[in-house]
Amino acid sequence: MFRFNVESIAPPTSRGESTPNCITRSSETSPGGELVVLAQIRYLDSVHMCLSDELKPLFGIRKNGTHSLVIGRQSRVAVIIRPRLHQVEGNLCFAADLTAGSLPVTDPRCTDHLEYHLRVIMVFREIMGLTTRDSDIILGPSPTQRRTLLPLSINEVKIISRLDHNILPARMRQRWLASQPRDYTLGEVSARIFGYVPEERAEGKTVVSMAEVIHKFRSQCQKVIERVNPDLIFILDYITF
């Protein structure tokens, strides 16, 4: 028999209070009641995080795994996230991952494959209007090759208009885009993701205009938004290349 709990595994506040931040399952049949953390909980004002997660497959990015529940009359949203946890001296803690800013360029795990996927996430966050810090892109083991690092985009709390805000910090652009052996731009990475083929680069391929790419992408985004929450359709106006 299993018992499900909503509890906190984080340190309490200065008042001694502790907001429930995970869903756990304990087994009454195992010695000591084995504790399994099923999900992490974040309390937010909207489902933007869930929407961002559902849009990731359009970019070829792996999802975090999120669901949402609306709580009470204040419409507070509890976003339930697949956990990243590890054990320290027998205690469960939320995983402390490498970040895009903490990985040395000389690290042998900093491969071309990793760098490309980092740039794809930067394109995703730029196009989606997700303000980004180094700690918002973490690096963890690949699900299929444990010795290989892959990036994961997190903290996608609110989608904003990138026309009014700086999304990617200059140091991140300098390190992962401009400092490469050949300069990469967000436009070049976007073209590879979405299949943009201008006439001057066609070389036997079918020409695909940027207008066609944008129309197809926005149509796909609209379908996802209508599935997650039709009230967020205004976000389509924020999504620009």
DOLUMVO-83632 format. One line per 8 residues: number of its first residue (from 1); for each residue x, y, z of C-alpha. Coordinates in nm, 3 decimals. Each point is the difference from the previous one (the first is absolute). Example, Ala and Ser with C-alpha at 12.3 -4.5 7.8 and 13.67 -1.06 7.14 Angstrom:
2
1	1.230 -0.450 0.780 ~ 0.137 0.344 -0.066 .
//
This chain:
241
1	0.000 0.000 0.000 ~ 0.127 0.349 -0.085 ~ -0.075 0.329 0.172 ~ 0.026 0.325 -0.196 ~ 0.102 0.321 0.175 ~ 0.044 0.367 -0.086 ~ 0.286 0.126 0.212 ~ 0.316 0.207 0.008 .
9	0.356 -0.131 -0.026 ~ 0.144 0.351 -0.007 ~ 0.125 0.185 0.310 ~ -0.276 0.191 0.187 ~ -0.028 0.379 -0.017 ~ 0.127 0.232 0.274 ~ -0.343 -0.036 0.164 ~ 0.040 -0.374 0.011 .
17	-0.260 -0.041 -0.278 ~ 0.048 -0.228 -0.295 ~ -0.203 0.018 -0.322 ~ -0.076 -0.344 -0.145 ~ 0.228 -0.030 -0.302 ~ -0.017 -0.365 -0.100 ~ -0.231 -0.298 -0.034 ~ 0.135 -0.315 0.159 .
25	-0.101 -0.361 0.021 ~ 0.088 -0.218 0.296 ~ -0.035 -0.376 0.003 ~ -0.151 -0.149 0.315 ~ 0.121 -0.345 -0.100 ~ 0.371 0.083 -0.024 ~ 0.233 0.031 0.301 ~ 0.000 0.353 0.131 .
33	-0.263 0.109 -0.254 ~ 0.205 0.073 -0.311 ~ -0.045 0.361 -0.115 ~ -0.030 0.066 -0.373 ~ -0.025 0.359 -0.127 ~ -0.245 0.005 -0.288 ~ -0.012 0.369 -0.087 ~ 0.121 0.347 0.091 .
41	-0.258 0.277 0.053 ~ 0.036 0.369 -0.086 ~ -0.270 0.255 0.081 ~ -0.042 0.258 -0.278 ~ -0.248 0.255 -0.132 ~ -0.050 -0.159 -0.343 ~ 0.050 -0.313 -0.208 ~ 0.270 0.162 -0.217 .
49	0.248 -0.264 0.122 ~ -0.224 -0.282 -0.120 ~ -0.058 0.173 -0.333 ~ 0.375 0.051 -0.053 ~ 0.059 -0.366 0.076 ~ -0.265 -0.111 -0.251 ~ 0.154 0.219 -0.272 ~ 0.348 -0.153 0.034 .
57	-0.059 -0.289 -0.245 ~ -0.040 0.260 -0.277 ~ 0.367 0.084 0.061 ~ 0.113 -0.360 0.047 ~ 0.063 0.063 0.371 ~ -0.076 -0.253 0.273 ~ -0.280 0.091 0.238 ~ 0.029 0.030 0.378 .
65	-0.337 -0.169 0.055 ~ -0.255 0.238 0.155 ~ -0.366 0.006 0.101 ~ -0.202 0.270 0.174 ~ -0.277 0.034 0.257 ~ -0.191 0.321 0.076 ~ -0.036 0.055 0.375 ~ -0.280 0.197 0.164 .
73	-0.174 0.320 -0.101 ~ 0.325 0.188 -0.049 ~ 0.076 -0.225 -0.299 ~ 0.345 -0.082 0.136 ~ 0.159 -0.264 -0.220 ~ 0.190 -0.297 0.139 ~ 0.233 -0.122 -0.274 ~ 0.099 -0.362 0.051 .
81	0.341 -0.082 -0.147 ~ 0.191 -0.323 -0.051 ~ 0.264 0.015 0.276 ~ 0.377 0.016 -0.026 ~ 0.123 -0.131 0.335 ~ 0.305 -0.151 0.160 ~ 0.096 -0.123 0.346 ~ 0.244 0.176 0.232 .
89	0.086 -0.188 0.320 ~ -0.328 -0.188 -0.022 ~ -0.212 0.315 -0.049 ~ -0.186 0.082 -0.320 ~ 0.096 0.330 -0.160 ~ -0.092 0.162 -0.328 ~ 0.280 -0.073 -0.244 ~ 0.277 0.256 -0.034 .
97	0.082 -0.019 -0.371 ~ 0.272 0.156 -0.207 ~ -0.122 0.313 -0.174 ~ 0.079 0.151 -0.338 ~ 0.211 0.259 0.181 ~ 0.196 -0.238 0.225 ~ 0.130 -0.248 -0.258 ~ 0.362 0.085 -0.092 .
105	0.062 0.019 -0.375 ~ 0.297 -0.235 0.056 ~ -0.223 -0.270 0.149 ~ 0.015 -0.308 -0.228 ~ -0.379 -0.033 0.033 ~ -0.040 0.334 -0.179 ~ -0.048 -0.162 -0.340 ~ -0.132 0.138 -0.329 .
113	-0.317 -0.202 0.063 ~ -0.053 0.167 0.339 ~ 0.076 0.346 -0.137 ~ -0.252 -0.040 -0.281 ~ -0.276 -0.105 0.240 ~ 0.087 0.294 0.227 ~ -0.044 0.235 -0.295 ~ -0.337 -0.160 -0.084 .
121	-0.119 0.068 0.356 ~ 0.118 0.361 -0.034 ~ -0.205 0.033 -0.319 ~ -0.300 -0.150 0.181 ~ 0.029 0.241 0.293 ~ 0.061 0.299 -0.228 ~ -0.296 -0.072 -0.230 ~ -0.229 -0.084 0.294 .
129	0.098 0.312 0.195 ~ 0.134 -0.186 0.306 ~ 0.241 0.224 0.191 ~ 0.316 -0.205 0.049 ~ 0.281 -0.028 0.254 ~ 0.288 -0.249 -0.004 ~ -0.182 -0.209 0.261 ~ -0.308 -0.036 -0.223 .
137	0.183 -0.248 -0.226 ~ 0.129 -0.298 0.193 ~ 0.216 -0.287 -0.120 ~ -0.073 -0.356 0.100 ~ 0.067 -0.356 -0.118 ~ -0.163 -0.104 -0.326 ~ -0.294 -0.241 0.058 ~ 0.166 -0.250 -0.236 .
145	0.374 0.065 0.055 ~ 0.076 0.076 0.363 ~ 0.351 0.130 -0.071 ~ -0.130 0.253 -0.252 ~ -0.131 0.337 0.114 ~ -0.316 0.151 -0.146 ~ -0.153 0.338 0.084 ~ -0.344 0.048 0.153 .
153	-0.194 0.327 0.005 ~ -0.164 0.081 0.336 ~ -0.160 0.295 0.185 ~ -0.231 0.090 -0.289 ~ -0.230 0.192 0.231 ~ -0.134 0.271 -0.231 ~ -0.007 0.063 -0.375 ~ 0.054 0.369 -0.081 .
161	0.041 0.215 -0.310 ~ 0.364 -0.016 -0.107 ~ -0.048 0.334 -0.179 ~ -0.012 0.172 0.340 ~ 0.256 -0.206 0.194 ~ 0.348 -0.147 -0.031 ~ -0.036 -0.379 0.001 ~ 0.352 -0.143 -0.026 .
169	0.278 0.170 0.200 ~ 0.295 0.134 -0.200 ~ 0.250 -0.234 0.169 ~ -0.206 -0.303 -0.106 ~ -0.016 0.119 -0.361 ~ 0.375 0.066 0.003 ~ 0.092 -0.340 0.141 ~ -0.231 -0.232 -0.192 .
177	-0.062 0.193 -0.321 ~ 0.263 0.260 -0.095 ~ 0.303 -0.177 0.151 ~ -0.029 -0.311 -0.218 ~ 0.258 -0.084 -0.274 ~ -0.255 0.143 -0.242 ~ -0.254 0.251 0.117 ~ -0.345 -0.140 0.068 .
185	-0.307 0.219 0.010 ~ -0.339 -0.081 0.140 ~ -0.128 0.035 -0.355 ~ 0.234 -0.272 -0.130 ~ -0.099 -0.241 0.277 ~ -0.369 0.081 -0.058 ~ 0.039 -0.074 -0.371 ~ 0.142 -0.345 0.079 .
193	-0.277 -0.077 0.251 ~ -0.293 0.107 -0.214 ~ 0.126 -0.094 -0.346 ~ 0.041 0.349 -0.150 ~ 0.169 -0.041 -0.340 ~ 0.063 0.333 -0.180 ~ 0.049 -0.004 -0.376 ~ 0.371 0.091 0.021 .
201	0.067 -0.307 0.218 ~ -0.237 -0.247 -0.161 ~ 0.263 -0.196 -0.198 ~ -0.254 -0.245 -0.138 ~ -0.233 0.013 0.303 ~ -0.353 0.135 -0.006 ~ -0.005 0.371 0.085 ~ -0.193 0.068 0.324 .
209	-0.063 0.367 0.074 ~ 0.012 0.148 0.350 ~ -0.364 0.105 -0.046 ~ -0.095 -0.367 -0.050 ~ 0.202 -0.103 0.306 ~ -0.159 0.264 0.223 ~ -0.354 -0.079 -0.122 ~ 0.043 -0.373 0.067 .
217	0.162 0.060 0.339 ~ -0.269 0.241 0.120 ~ -0.272 -0.242 -0.112 ~ 0.164 -0.278 0.204 ~ 0.034 0.234 0.300 ~ -0.367 0.095 -0.024 ~ -0.108 -0.365 0.019 ~ 0.212 -0.055 0.313 .
225	-0.128 0.318 0.169 ~ -0.362 -0.090 -0.070 ~ 0.061 -0.342 0.154 ~ 0.176 0.128 0.313 ~ -0.207 0.313 0.065 ~ -0.188 0.191 -0.274 ~ 0.003 0.314 0.219 ~ 0.374 0.029 -0.073 .
233	-0.048 0.042 -0.376 ~ 0.131 0.359 0.033 ~ 0.347 -0.149 0.052 ~ 0.012 -0.066 -0.376 ~ 0.065 0.374 -0.037 ~ 0.314 -0.034 0.213 ~ 0.150 -0.284 -0.206 ~ 0.227 0.154 -0.261 .
241	0.314 -0.098 -0.190 .
//
